[in-house]
Amino acid sequence: METAGRTVYVMSVVPDLSLKLRNKLPDVQVIDVKRRDVPQMEITRGGLTEDDFQVLQDAEVLLIDNDLLPQLKPRIPISRMVSKSFSQLMAEYVLGSIICHERSWMTSRQNQLKSEWNKAAVMKYRSLQDLTVGVLGMGIIGREVAKYLRTFNSTVHAYTRTAPPVESKSIHVDKYWRSDELPLFLQQCDYIVNILPSTSETRGMLGSDILKNAKKNAVLINVGRGDVISEADIVKALDSGWISAAILDVVEKEPLSPESLLWTHPKCILTPHTAAVVVFRPEDIADAFSRNYQDFLQGNSISGTIDFSRGY
């Protein structure tokens, strides 16, 4: 199907996104709907006026930021961004975090600030090939993380809701575990990497006392959704010695409260939800959207379609 005469409405804070999209789809009319400074009484949804919101409601195809999704969910099918670049950024964060932790670079930095050449404090570390890393969630991102880990000869275990058929299994995963095997899965892993979405099944999944099953000195890395474990349960797991460290890019409630114990906990490393920031990569968003748009016009299946009954 030809794109001529088609219109795509873009409502996003990503700089130059419309420009990049026009370059990808030169025959499509790309219309910007910007969030404007309007009187507070006129702001209704996501910083839009009623007129702007009606434009979006009537549009056939939208490219928008995710804070408008709750208003649009009942009306139209929605797909999320599926991008190899996004998955690579997540994988880089995971591998970088593991290497940084294993080689005690934070300790080296503190010693540097004290002008201490303390080799003994940081010379004992493990190679990636010595580690078993468990990945919770084996979607596009999880598979990319697994591929990067196997490239460095780590042993990779995957935790999934159901056992995938043989033809769907990743060649980079050494062993799959099902949802009823979580305690056994945790016992195997030097690093526990959460990439799961937020659903009724995953919320609080790593909370309560489940991490007491973790392997001795295991480290939790969370780049998925913060509500897989509460702040209180993270502190409990650290203080109880169930895990030796927590590296968190996401937390249960963001931004993290200034009163949170995680800020100053000696076994916790925090980053402000920046494991994979795409706002400065408009070309990646435009590329992912244009591929999906072409599939949409041709009647093909669309990548990343959200199933709201499953929560992702």
Backbone as CSV, one residue per row, in Angstrom:
resi,resn,N_x,N_y,N_z,CA_x,CA_y,CA_z,C_x,C_y,C_z
1,MET,0.847,-1.200,0.000,0.000,0.000,0.000,0.878,1.244,0.000
2,GLU,0.545,2.221,-0.796,1.336,3.434,-0.873,1.117,4.308,0.351
3,THR,2.161,5.105,0.670,2.078,6.007,1.812,1.578,7.387,1.437
4,ALA,1.528,7.696,0.142,1.113,9.035,-0.292,-0.289,9.349,0.215
5,GLY,-0.439,10.566,0.721,-1.735,11.005,1.219,-2.010,10.617,2.651
6,ARG,-1.097,9.856,3.251,-1.262,9.433,4.636,-0.743,10.511,5.585
7,THR,-1.270,10.474,6.817,-0.875,11.462,7.819,-0.513,10.759,9.117
8,VAL,0.584,11.181,9.723,1.004,10.700,11.032,1.126,11.910,11.959
9,TYR,0.484,11.834,13.106,0.573,12.892,14.102,1.633,12.508,15.135
10,VAL,2.523,13.464,15.412,3.609,13.230,16.356,3.440,14.146,17.549
11,MET,3.422,13.554,18.728,3.347,14.338,19.966,4.396,13.774,20.913
12,SER,5.561,14.450,20.964,6.679,13.908,21.722,7.622,15.019,22.161
13,VAL,8.316,14.768,23.268,9.338,15.712,23.742,10.697,15.394,23.127
14,VAL,10.794,14.342,22.314,12.070,13.961,21.706,12.448,14.984,20.642
15,PRO,13.605,15.622,20.776,14.010,16.648,19.798,14.183,16.066,18.398
16,ASP,13.707,16.812,17.403,13.914,16.483,15.984,13.245,15.177,15.553
17,LEU,12.332,14.661,16.338,11.718,13.393,15.978,10.911,13.505,14.685
18,SER,10.133,14.574,14.559,9.335,14.747,13.345,10.214,14.887,12.111
19,LEU,11.311,15.606,12.250,12.243,15.771,11.134,12.806,14.420,10.696
20,LYS,13.233,13.618,11.661,13.780,12.303,11.341,12.715,11.419,10.688
21,LEU,11.476,11.552,11.150,10.402,10.732,10.592,10.080,11.153,9.161
22,ARG,10.110,12.443,8.908,9.871,12.918,7.531,10.937,12.385,6.579
23,ASN,12.163,12.293,7.059,13.232,11.750,6.220,13.008,10.268,5.922
24,LYS,12.439,9.561,6.894,12.183,8.132,6.711,10.950,7.885,5.840
25,LEU,9.958,8.769,5.968,8.693,8.591,5.250,8.387,9.860,4.455
26,PRO,9.095,10.109,3.378,8.961,11.387,2.658,7.586,11.609,2.033
27,ASP,6.829,10.551,1.786,5.511,10.694,1.162,4.387,10.842,2.183
28,VAL,4.730,10.818,3.450,3.725,10.910,4.516,3.717,12.319,5.091
29,GLN,2.533,12.847,5.327,2.416,14.142,5.996,2.599,13.928,7.498
30,VAL,3.652,14.510,8.050,3.947,14.390,9.479,3.574,15.701,10.153
31,ILE,2.643,15.629,11.095,2.130,16.821,11.760,2.517,16.801,13.237
32,ASP,3.150,17.877,13.675,3.522,18.018,15.082,2.338,18.529,15.896
33,VAL,2.082,17.881,17.010,1.132,18.394,17.996,1.932,18.648,19.257
34,LYS,2.223,19.902,19.543,3.133,20.240,20.635,2.373,20.533,21.920
35,ARG,3.021,20.246,23.024,2.496,20.643,24.326,2.758,22.128,24.489
36,ARG,1.701,22.868,24.675,1.842,24.313,24.698,1.589,24.862,26.089
37,ASP,2.134,26.038,26.332,1.869,26.723,27.591,0.480,27.347,27.517
38,VAL,-0.445,26.750,28.243,-1.822,27.247,28.257,-2.247,27.419,29.702
39,PRO,-3.283,28.216,29.966,-3.758,28.372,31.341,-4.060,27.026,31.978
40,GLN,-3.783,26.906,33.278,-3.942,25.637,33.982,-5.335,25.061,33.805
41,MET,-6.342,25.907,33.770,-7.713,25.407,33.669,-7.987,24.755,32.314
42,GLU,-7.146,25.063,31.303,-7.365,24.493,29.979,-6.562,23.212,29.760
43,ILE,-5.625,22.925,30.683,-4.829,21.720,30.540,-5.662,20.536,30.999
44,THR,-5.832,19.592,30.112,-6.709,18.466,30.441,-5.952,17.150,30.515
45,ARG,-5.220,16.819,29.484,-4.549,15.524,29.429,-3.148,15.713,28.850
46,GLY,-2.157,15.390,29.667,-0.785,15.420,29.174,-0.317,16.775,28.689
47,GLY,-0.880,17.872,29.179,-0.465,19.186,28.731,-1.102,19.601,27.424
48,LEU,-2.157,18.907,26.975,-2.847,19.243,25.739,-4.117,20.031,26.021
49,THR,-4.452,20.914,25.108,-5.760,21.543,25.171,-6.800,20.537,24.692
50,GLU,-8.058,20.844,24.934,-9.139,19.972,24.466,-9.096,19.823,22.948
51,ASP,-8.793,20.928,22.234,-8.732,20.860,20.769,-7.622,19.923,20.305
52,ASP,-6.433,20.059,20.936,-5.322,19.200,20.556,-5.638,17.738,20.854
53,PHE,-6.247,17.516,21.996,-6.562,16.135,22.361,-7.564,15.528,21.384
54,GLN,-8.495,16.335,20.912,-9.470,15.831,19.952,-8.799,15.451,18.633
55,VAL,-7.771,16.232,18.257,-7.010,15.899,17.052,-6.408,14.505,17.182
56,LEU,-5.810,14.236,18.343,-5.210,12.924,18.559,-6.264,11.825,18.586
57,GLN,-7.397,12.116,19.165,-8.460,11.112,19.220,-8.944,10.732,17.824
58,ASP,-8.960,11.696,16.922,-9.479,11.455,15.577,-8.428,10.936,14.605
59,ALA,-7.153,10.968,15.002,-6.074,10.584,14.086,-6.053,9.075,13.856
60,GLU,-5.624,8.695,12.667,-5.508,7.271,12.344,-4.230,6.671,12.911
61,VAL,-3.126,7.424,12.829,-1.832,6.928,13.286,-1.160,7.988,14.152
62,LEU,-0.682,7.581,15.311,-0.042,8.490,16.250,1.339,7.976,16.615
63,LEU,2.263,8.901,16.826,3.551,8.593,17.429,3.670,9.512,18.637
64,ILE,3.518,8.943,19.827,3.405,9.768,21.031,4.258,9.210,22.150
65,ASP,4.513,10.064,23.150,5.174,9.626,24.374,4.196,8.824,25.220
66,ASN,4.745,7.985,26.078,3.893,6.997,26.738,2.982,7.550,27.826
67,ASP,3.138,8.822,28.215,2.264,9.315,29.275,0.838,9.585,28.793
68,LEU,0.627,9.509,27.480,-0.737,9.641,26.964,-1.439,8.294,26.774
69,LEU,-0.726,7.224,26.992,-1.304,5.903,26.752,-2.570,5.621,27.563
70,PRO,-2.639,6.013,28.839,-3.867,5.693,29.587,-5.135,6.252,28.946
71,GLN,-5.028,7.392,28.260,-6.201,7.984,27.631,-6.563,7.287,26.321
72,LEU,-5.567,6.726,25.640,-5.814,6.144,24.327,-6.042,4.643,24.366
73,LYS,-5.697,4.001,25.454,-5.720,2.541,25.545,-7.042,1.905,25.131
74,PRO,-8.190,2.432,25.553,-9.423,1.729,25.208,-9.795,1.788,23.723
75,ARG,-9.186,2.721,22.967,-9.702,3.025,21.646,-8.932,2.384,20.502
76,ILE,-7.616,2.314,20.596,-6.821,1.901,19.450,-5.745,0.902,19.863
77,PRO,-5.275,0.067,18.915,-4.137,-0.797,19.213,-2.880,0.045,19.381
78,ILE,-2.026,-0.355,20.284,-0.827,0.410,20.612,0.375,-0.519,20.559
79,SER,1.453,-0.024,19.970,2.705,-0.772,19.983,3.776,0.074,20.657
80,ARG,4.669,-0.600,21.347,5.800,0.085,21.975,6.992,0.063,21.019
81,MET,7.982,0.868,21.344,9.171,0.916,20.504,9.952,-0.386,20.640
82,VAL,10.224,-1.023,19.529,11.065,-2.214,19.490,12.284,-1.874,18.645
83,SER,13.431,-1.776,19.299,14.621,-1.304,18.607,15.842,-2.066,19.079
84,LYS,16.648,-2.516,18.154,17.906,-3.178,18.503,18.807,-2.232,19.271
85,SER,18.752,-0.951,18.936,19.567,0.035,19.635,19.177,0.109,21.108
86,PHE,17.855,0.118,21.385,17.386,0.171,22.768,17.846,-1.071,23.531
87,SER,17.708,-2.231,22.902,18.125,-3.475,23.553,19.623,-3.478,23.812
88,GLN,20.391,-2.927,22.864,21.842,-2.886,23.061,22.201,-1.980,24.234
89,LEU,21.532,-0.844,24.351,21.809,0.047,25.475,21.551,-0.657,26.811
90,MET,20.480,-1.421,26.879,20.171,-2.159,28.099,21.241,-3.213,28.380
91,ALA,21.658,-3.911,27.339,22.685,-4.935,27.505,24.008,-4.321,27.949
92,GLU,24.346,-3.174,27.389,25.573,-2.486,27.794,25.527,-2.107,29.271
93,TYR,24.368,-1.656,29.735,24.227,-1.289,31.147,24.474,-2.504,32.034
94,VAL,23.875,-3.631,31.670,24.009,-4.836,32.490,25.463,-5.291,32.538
95,LEU,26.103,-5.413,31.375,27.491,-5.864,31.370,28.413,-4.870,32.071
96,GLY,28.183,-3.578,31.823,29.005,-2.570,32.483,28.870,-2.617,33.990
97,SER,27.648,-2.837,34.466,27.413,-2.911,35.914,28.120,-4.111,36.529
98,ILE,28.071,-5.238,35.834,28.730,-6.442,36.347,30.238,-6.242,36.411
99,ILE,30.815,-5.715,35.349,32.268,-5.501,35.325,32.684,-4.499,36.394
100,CYS,31.942,-3.404,36.498,32.252,-2.377,37.506,32.211,-2.964,38.911
101,HIS,31.183,-3.791,39.174,31.056,-4.376,40.515,32.147,-5.405,40.772
102,GLU,32.389,-6.284,39.799,33.381,-7.328,40.012,34.783,-6.751,40.225
103,ARG,35.108,-5.683,39.533,36.453,-5.113,39.624,36.567,-3.981,40.651
104,SER,35.474,-3.765,41.388,35.487,-2.808,42.518,35.935,-1.417,42.089
105,TRP,35.435,-0.959,40.951,35.845,0.353,40.471,35.351,1.484,41.380
106,MET,34.235,1.289,42.035,33.771,2.313,42.976,34.745,2.438,44.148
107,THR,35.257,1.295,44.599,36.253,1.316,45.675,37.539,1.970,45.209
108,SER,37.949,1.660,43.989,39.155,2.281,43.441,39.010,3.796,43.371
109,ARG,37.808,4.255,43.009,37.577,5.696,42.945,37.679,6.325,44.334
110,GLN,37.099,5.667,45.327,37.179,6.192,46.687,38.629,6.210,47.173
111,ASN,39.393,5.181,46.852,40.809,5.165,47.230,41.576,6.274,46.533
112,GLN,41.215,6.543,45.273,41.865,7.626,44.537,41.641,8.962,45.233
113,LEU,40.398,9.197,45.678,40.083,10.465,46.337,40.842,10.631,47.654
114,LYS,41.257,9.492,48.229,42.030,9.538,49.478,43.530,9.391,49.209
115,SER,43.911,9.414,47.934,45.314,9.269,47.526,45.918,7.967,48.048
116,GLU,45.117,6.905,47.995,45.574,5.600,48.479,45.780,4.642,47.309
117,TRP,46.982,4.096,47.200,47.289,3.081,46.191,47.076,1.712,46.843
118,ASN,45.815,1.319,46.956,45.448,0.128,47.717,45.117,-1.011,46.766
119,LYS,46.124,-1.646,46.284,45.948,-2.722,45.309,45.238,-3.929,45.911
120,ALA,45.532,-4.230,47.150,44.964,-5.412,47.797,43.445,-5.358,47.878
121,ALA,42.876,-4.131,47.953,41.435,-3.986,48.122,40.648,-4.289,46.856
122,VAL,41.337,-4.284,45.701,40.597,-4.402,44.442,41.178,-5.436,43.476
123,MET,42.161,-6.185,43.899,42.840,-7.072,42.957,42.168,-8.443,42.801
124,LYS,41.281,-8.797,43.727,40.622,-10.091,43.632,39.249,-9.918,42.996
125,TYR,39.094,-10.432,41.784,37.813,-10.297,41.095,37.610,-11.500,40.175
126,ARG,36.365,-11.654,39.744,36.011,-12.750,38.849,35.884,-12.235,37.418
127,SER,36.164,-13.105,36.494,35.938,-12.818,35.080,34.478,-13.095,34.741
128,LEU,34.016,-12.501,33.667,32.651,-12.788,33.214,32.463,-14.272,32.921
129,GLN,33.518,-14.937,32.507,33.414,-16.360,32.201,33.237,-17.219,33.450
130,ASP,33.475,-16.645,34.617,33.305,-17.372,35.871,31.884,-17.269,36.411
131,LEU,31.055,-16.439,35.803,29.775,-16.075,36.402,28.601,-16.781,35.743
132,THR,27.622,-17.101,36.581,26.312,-17.523,36.095,25.355,-16.362,36.298
133,VAL,24.771,-15.895,35.216,23.877,-14.737,35.268,22.464,-15.198,34.920
134,GLY,21.528,-14.907,35.813,20.143,-15.250,35.571,19.374,-14.042,35.064
135,VAL,18.679,-14.203,33.963,17.921,-13.114,33.348,16.440,-13.414,33.486
136,LEU,15.732,-12.554,34.200,14.286,-12.683,34.341,13.616,-11.897,33.226
137,GLY,13.001,-12.622,32.300,12.381,-11.980,31.149,13.206,-12.225,29.905
138,MET,12.654,-12.982,28.965,13.417,-13.348,27.777,12.700,-12.866,26.523
139,GLY,12.344,-11.562,26.551,11.838,-10.923,25.352,13.001,-10.424,24.510
140,ILE,12.752,-9.410,23.721,13.791,-8.887,22.831,14.989,-8.385,23.621
141,ILE,14.736,-7.665,24.713,15.838,-7.135,25.522,16.571,-8.256,26.234
142,GLY,15.825,-9.172,26.826,16.451,-10.276,27.532,17.332,-11.123,26.638
143,ARG,16.877,-11.342,25.410,17.671,-12.130,24.472,18.958,-11.397,24.083
144,GLU,18.875,-10.074,23.983,20.075,-9.292,23.666,21.070,-9.339,24.819
145,VAL,20.562,-9.219,26.049,21.426,-9.318,27.230,22.107,-10.683,27.260
146,ALA,21.324,-11.734,27.004,21.889,-13.082,26.991,22.993,-13.216,25.938
147,LYS,22.772,-12.637,24.765,23.770,-12.716,23.691,25.078,-12.049,24.104
148,TYR,24.978,-10.876,24.720,26.181,-10.173,25.156,26.921,-10.967,26.220
149,LEU,26.180,-11.546,27.153,26.809,-12.320,28.223,27.531,-13.550,27.673
150,ARG,26.884,-14.239,26.740,27.494,-15.436,26.181,28.729,-15.082,25.347
151,THR,28.734,-13.883,24.751,29.907,-13.445,24.005,31.145,-13.435,24.889
152,PHE,30.938,-13.147,26.173,32.046,-13.130,27.136,32.083,-14.407,27.972
153,ASN,31.396,-15.438,27.470,31.481,-16.786,28.034,30.859,-16.935,29.421
154,SER,29.928,-16.062,29.765,29.160,-16.271,30.986,28.179,-17.424,30.764
155,THR,27.798,-18.080,31.857,26.704,-19.039,31.813,25.412,-18.265,32.011
156,VAL,24.435,-18.488,31.152,23.204,-17.699,31.192,22.009,-18.600,31.477
157,HIS,21.264,-18.240,32.512,20.010,-18.905,32.812,18.875,-17.921,32.573
158,ALA,17.769,-18.409,32.071,16.627,-17.549,31.761,15.405,-17.997,32.545
159,TYR,14.709,-17.010,33.111,13.461,-17.266,33.834,12.312,-16.716,33.002
160,THR,11.383,-17.601,32.640,10.249,-17.192,31.818,8.959,-17.726,32.414
161,ARG,7.850,-17.112,32.014,6.542,-17.511,32.547,6.218,-18.951,32.196
162,THR,6.497,-19.321,30.972,6.290,-20.695,30.519,7.516,-21.140,29.735
163,ALA,7.727,-22.427,29.679,8.861,-22.950,28.925,8.622,-22.744,27.434
164,PRO,9.534,-22.072,26.731,9.337,-21.834,25.299,9.553,-23.114,24.497
165,PRO,8.912,-23.231,23.338,9.184,-24.373,22.466,10.633,-24.341,21.994
166,VAL,11.128,-25.473,21.597,12.541,-25.602,21.226,12.937,-24.588,20.168
167,GLU,12.074,-24.391,19.175,12.423,-23.489,18.069,12.474,-22.019,18.500
168,SER,11.902,-21.686,19.661,11.891,-20.304,20.128,12.967,-20.018,21.168
169,LYS,13.683,-21.035,21.577,14.709,-20.828,22.595,15.920,-20.097,22.028
170,SER,16.502,-19.251,22.867,17.703,-18.523,22.462,18.911,-19.452,22.519
171,ILE,19.743,-19.375,21.502,20.963,-20.175,21.487,21.969,-19.668,22.515
172,HIS,21.698,-18.494,23.103,22.619,-17.902,24.074,22.225,-18.213,25.519
173,VAL,21.199,-19.017,25.696,20.735,-19.382,27.034,21.099,-20.830,27.302
174,ASP,21.757,-21.059,28.449,22.176,-22.417,28.800,21.055,-23.225,29.434
175,LYS,20.180,-22.551,30.166,19.080,-23.269,30.813,17.895,-22.341,31.030
176,TYR,16.703,-22.854,30.766,15.458,-22.123,31.013,14.800,-22.630,32.290
177,TRP,14.185,-21.697,33.016,13.429,-22.015,34.226,12.033,-21.431,34.097
178,ARG,11.046,-22.167,34.591,9.648,-21.730,34.540,9.272,-20.957,35.807
179,SER,8.103,-20.339,35.783,7.673,-19.476,36.889,7.529,-20.222,38.203
180,ASP,7.261,-21.527,38.160,7.132,-22.282,39.417,8.484,-22.763,39.945
181,GLU,9.566,-22.354,39.276,10.904,-22.775,39.688,11.771,-21.606,40.157
182,LEU,11.149,-20.503,40.546,11.905,-19.300,40.909,12.935,-19.548,42.014
183,PRO,12.603,-20.213,43.120,13.622,-20.442,44.153,14.840,-21.211,43.630
184,LEU,14.600,-22.224,42.803,15.708,-22.996,42.247,16.543,-22.153,41.288
185,PHE,15.867,-21.330,40.499,16.557,-20.410,39.586,17.489,-19.483,40.362
186,LEU,16.997,-18.905,41.445,17.785,-17.961,42.230,19.021,-18.618,42.840
187,GLN,18.927,-19.878,43.159,20.042,-20.586,43.785,21.229,-20.747,42.848
188,GLN,21.010,-20.588,41.536,22.065,-20.825,40.555,22.852,-19.567,40.189
189,CYS,22.329,-18.392,40.530,22.775,-17.164,39.862,23.704,-16.310,40.718
190,ASP,24.865,-15.964,40.136,25.750,-14.982,40.763,25.172,-13.577,40.610
191,TYR,24.502,-13.337,39.490,23.821,-12.067,39.245,22.388,-12.375,38.828
192,ILE,21.452,-11.629,39.384,20.035,-11.763,39.072,19.628,-10.492,38.341
193,VAL,19.322,-10.587,37.068,19.027,-9.411,36.248,17.538,-9.398,35.914
194,ASN,16.828,-8.412,36.436,15.402,-8.312,36.151,15.150,-7.410,34.952
195,ILE,14.441,-7.972,33.942,14.031,-7.198,32.776,12.529,-7.369,32.560
196,LEU,11.824,-7.864,33.554,10.402,-8.146,33.416,9.575,-6.861,33.363
197,PRO,8.459,-6.879,32.629,7.533,-5.745,32.646,6.733,-5.745,33.943
198,SER,5.978,-4.690,34.142,5.111,-4.604,35.320,3.745,-5.196,34.986
199,THR,3.426,-6.324,35.603,2.130,-6.974,35.413,1.624,-7.447,36.765
200,SER,0.400,-7.928,36.784,-0.143,-8.458,38.037,0.666,-9.647,38.526
201,GLU,1.315,-10.365,37.614,2.101,-11.530,37.992,3.500,-11.165,38.481
202,THR,4.053,-10.046,37.995,5.437,-9.711,38.342,5.558,-8.734,39.506
203,ARG,4.512,-7.969,39.783,4.602,-6.991,40.871,4.844,-7.701,42.205
204,GLY,5.937,-7.328,42.857,6.292,-7.929,44.136,6.888,-9.322,44.034
205,MET,7.197,-9.780,42.828,7.654,-11.152,42.627,8.963,-11.446,43.350
206,LEU,9.852,-10.447,43.451,11.123,-10.644,44.138,11.075,-10.132,45.570
207,GLY,9.886,-9.824,46.053,9.727,-9.304,47.403,9.531,-10.391,48.436
208,SER,9.037,-9.956,49.587,8.835,-10.848,50.725,10.166,-11.527,51.063
209,ASP,10.180,-12.847,51.196,11.400,-13.559,51.574,11.995,-14.377,50.442
210,ILE,11.567,-14.141,49.204,11.998,-15.000,48.111,13.502,-14.946,47.880
211,LEU,14.135,-13.794,48.144,15.563,-13.670,47.866,16.433,-14.402,48.891
212,LYS,15.820,-14.941,49.927,16.604,-15.778,50.832,17.066,-17.054,50.133
213,ASN,16.461,-17.345,48.978,16.871,-18.499,48.168,18.046,-18.181,47.255
214,ALA,18.461,-16.932,47.212,19.524,-16.544,46.288,20.847,-17.199,46.654
215,LYS,21.658,-17.387,45.659,23.009,-17.926,45.847,23.814,-16.992,46.741
216,LYS,24.725,-17.533,47.508,25.539,-16.715,48.408,26.268,-15.628,47.620
217,ASN,26.175,-14.410,48.121,26.820,-13.233,47.521,26.237,-12.825,46.172
218,ALA,25.023,-13.260,45.886,24.375,-12.856,44.634,24.139,-11.356,44.601
219,VAL,24.102,-10.810,43.389,23.869,-9.374,43.183,22.599,-9.209,42.356
220,LEU,21.736,-8.297,42.786,20.521,-7.986,42.040,20.750,-6.774,41.150
221,ILE,20.440,-6.904,39.863,20.451,-5.781,38.931,19.031,-5.624,38.409
222,ASN,18.452,-4.445,38.581,17.086,-4.225,38.106,17.057,-3.129,37.054
223,VAL,16.769,-3.532,35.817,16.590,-2.580,34.719,15.207,-2.751,34.091
224,GLY,14.362,-3.549,34.740,13.020,-3.802,34.221,12.029,-2.802,34.779
225,ARG,11.239,-3.235,35.737,10.288,-2.362,36.412,10.527,-2.416,37.908
226,GLY,10.436,-1.240,38.529,10.793,-1.134,39.933,9.866,-1.875,40.867
227,ASP,8.613,-2.092,40.451,7.670,-2.699,41.370,7.792,-4.214,41.462
228,VAL,8.834,-4.790,40.853,9.070,-6.213,41.039,9.502,-6.500,42.477
229,ILE,9.988,-5.458,43.173,10.382,-5.573,44.573,10.306,-4.195,45.211
230,SER,9.798,-4.139,46.431,9.651,-2.853,47.117,10.998,-2.388,47.672
231,GLU,11.088,-1.099,47.968,12.306,-0.565,48.576,12.581,-1.253,49.907
232,ALA,11.541,-1.454,50.694,11.713,-2.094,51.998,12.258,-3.507,51.855
233,ASP,11.789,-4.227,50.841,12.257,-5.597,50.648,13.685,-5.643,50.113
234,ILE,14.094,-4.630,49.351,15.492,-4.553,48.914,16.404,-4.361,50.120
235,VAL,16.044,-3.411,50.973,16.839,-3.151,52.180,16.885,-4.398,53.060
236,LYS,15.749,-5.061,53.191,15.691,-6.283,53.997,16.614,-7.354,53.438
237,ALA,16.584,-7.537,52.130,17.432,-8.554,51.503,18.912,-8.229,51.663
238,LEU,19.271,-6.954,51.559,20.661,-6.538,51.736,21.105,-6.710,53.187
239,ASP,20.300,-6.230,54.105,20.664,-6.294,55.517,20.661,-7.719,56.064
240,SER,19.850,-8.574,55.450,19.795,-9.972,55.880,20.887,-10.818,55.246
241,GLY,21.617,-10.240,54.298,22.669,-10.973,53.632,22.190,-11.936,52.571
242,TRP,20.919,-11.808,52.165,20.397,-12.686,51.116,21.017,-12.347,49.764
243,ILE,21.293,-11.066,49.546,22.052,-10.609,48.381,23.170,-9.710,48.876
244,SER,24.255,-9.661,48.125,25.408,-8.883,48.590,25.388,-7.451,48.092
245,ALA,24.588,-7.178,47.052,24.519,-5.825,46.497,23.278,-5.704,45.625
246,ALA,22.845,-4.460,45.429,21.736,-4.165,44.524,22.150,-3.018,43.618
247,ILE,22.037,-3.230,42.321,22.324,-2.197,41.328,21.001,-1.876,40.657
248,LEU,20.496,-0.672,40.913,19.110,-0.354,40.560,19.036,0.830,39.609
249,ASP,18.475,0.596,38.432,18.169,1.702,37.526,16.706,2.118,37.666
250,VAL,15.914,1.267,38.301,14.497,1.549,38.532,14.158,1.195,39.967
251,VAL,13.184,1.913,40.513,12.714,1.638,41.866,11.189,1.653,41.869
252,GLU,10.631,1.227,42.973,9.183,1.069,43.056,8.450,2.371,42.771
253,LYS,8.897,3.478,43.363,8.274,4.774,43.148,9.345,5.757,42.706
254,GLU,9.124,6.358,41.546,10.095,7.306,40.991,9.479,8.692,40.868
255,PRO,10.276,9.745,41.136,11.661,9.686,41.612,11.755,9.153,43.038
256,LEU,12.901,8.619,43.369,13.119,8.049,44.686,13.028,9.132,45.754
257,SER,12.298,8.844,46.810,12.120,9.807,47.893,13.461,10.151,48.543
258,PRO,13.669,11.424,48.888,14.913,11.806,49.578,15.105,11.063,50.894
259,GLU,14.018,10.557,51.468,14.106,9.848,52.742,14.428,8.366,52.571
260,SER,14.492,7.890,51.344,14.710,6.464,51.114,16.059,6.018,51.667
261,LEU,16.056,4.849,52.283,17.287,4.271,52.819,18.231,3.811,51.711
262,LEU,17.715,3.672,50.506,18.560,3.206,49.405,19.651,4.207,49.042
263,TRP,19.387,5.486,49.227,20.362,6.521,48.851,21.719,6.292,49.515
264,THR,21.691,5.943,50.767,22.940,5.865,51.537,23.321,4.447,51.909
265,HIS,22.587,3.483,51.412,22.914,2.108,51.775,24.257,1.723,51.147
266,PRO,25.193,1.204,51.929,26.538,0.924,51.408,26.586,-0.185,50.361
267,LYS,25.511,-0.964,50.248,25.506,-2.066,49.284,24.605,-1.788,48.088
268,CYS,24.222,-0.544,47.902,23.294,-0.193,46.832,23.907,0.839,45.892
269,ILE,23.768,0.604,44.596,24.167,1.565,43.566,22.906,1.975,42.813
270,LEU,22.709,3.283,42.656,21.510,3.810,42.004,21.867,4.600,40.754
271,THR,21.075,4.407,39.711,21.093,5.297,38.559,19.646,5.700,38.276
272,PRO,19.415,6.924,37.806,18.050,7.466,37.717,17.282,7.073,36.450
273,HIS,17.037,5.780,36.290,16.250,5.257,35.153,16.848,5.726,33.824
274,THR,18.127,5.463,33.660,18.841,5.923,32.466,19.573,4.786,31.757
275,ALA,19.200,3.546,32.025,19.894,2.419,31.397,19.795,2.471,29.879
276,ALA,18.668,2.949,29.380,18.485,3.030,27.921,17.647,4.267,27.610
277,VAL,18.307,5.390,27.463,17.624,6.652,27.185,17.589,6.875,25.677
278,VAL,16.394,6.960,25.119,16.265,7.128,23.665,15.886,8.545,23.273
279,VAL,15.676,9.426,24.262,15.219,10.772,23.936,16.243,11.519,23.084
280,PHE,17.512,11.135,23.182,18.547,11.779,22.372,18.920,10.937,21.156
281,ARG,18.073,9.965,20.836,18.308,9.111,19.679,17.054,9.075,18.799
282,PRO,16.642,10.238,18.286,15.401,10.281,17.495,15.453,9.430,16.243
283,GLU,16.665,9.232,15.699,16.773,8.417,14.485,16.376,6.963,14.762
284,ASP,16.652,6.491,15.978,16.272,5.119,16.331,14.756,4.980,16.440
285,ILE,14.127,5.979,17.041,12.671,5.945,17.184,12.010,6.018,15.809
286,ALA,12.505,6.933,14.980,11.932,7.079,13.634,12.108,5.806,12.817
287,ASP,13.240,5.158,12.958,13.489,3.934,12.208,12.543,2.822,12.659
288,ALA,12.396,2.657,13.996,11.502,1.622,14.509,10.058,1.899,14.105
289,PHE,9.649,3.166,14.186,8.282,3.519,13.824,8.024,3.300,12.335
290,SER,8.948,3.718,11.488,8.732,3.611,10.043,8.608,2.154,9.612
291,ARG,9.369,1.253,10.243,9.247,-0.170,9.918,7.876,-0.700,10.324
292,ASN,7.428,-0.316,11.505,6.102,-0.732,11.940,5.005,-0.124,11.071
293,TYR,5.216,1.115,10.653,4.217,1.808,9.840,4.045,1.119,8.485
294,GLN,5.155,0.720,7.895,5.082,0.004,6.616,4.359,-1.332,6.788
295,ASP,4.626,-2.017,7.891,3.923,-3.275,8.159,2.429,-3.033,8.353
296,PHE,2.096,-1.936,9.025,0.693,-1.581,9.247,-0.035,-1.367,7.916
297,LEU,0.597,-0.624,7.001,-0.027,-0.341,5.714,-0.196,-1.603,4.865
298,GLN,0.722,-2.539,5.031,0.678,-3.761,4.235,-0.152,-4.856,4.892
299,GLY,-0.722,-4.557,6.059,-1.553,-5.535,6.739,-0.781,-6.619,7.456
300,ASN,0.493,-6.381,7.692,1.317,-7.356,8.404,1.222,-7.140,9.908
301,SER,1.699,-8.111,10.662,1.727,-7.963,12.115,2.706,-6.869,12.503
302,ILE,2.403,-6.178,13.592,3.200,-5.041,14.046,4.029,-5.450,15.248
303,SER,5.312,-5.119,15.218,6.204,-5.470,16.323,5.852,-4.681,17.573
304,GLY,5.912,-5.344,18.713,5.746,-4.662,19.988,4.326,-4.300,20.342
305,THR,3.327,-4.926,19.701,1.941,-4.623,20.038,1.657,-4.985,21.500
306,ILE,1.055,-4.058,22.226,0.797,-4.249,23.656,-0.476,-5.051,23.857
307,ASP,-0.365,-6.104,24.656,-1.529,-6.900,25.057,-1.896,-6.456,26.464
308,PHE,-2.911,-5.598,26.590,-3.242,-5.041,27.889,-3.779,-6.074,28.868
309,SER,-4.256,-7.214,28.355,-4.697,-8.270,29.260,-3.532,-8.923,29.979
310,ARG,-2.334,-8.857,29.345,-1.126,-9.407,29.948,-0.289,-8.335,30.631
311,GLY,-0.551,-7.058,30.303,0.160,-5.966,30.948,1.366,-5.469,30.193
312,TYR,1.628,-6.015,28.991,2.796,-5.555,28.206,2.618,-5.925,26.737
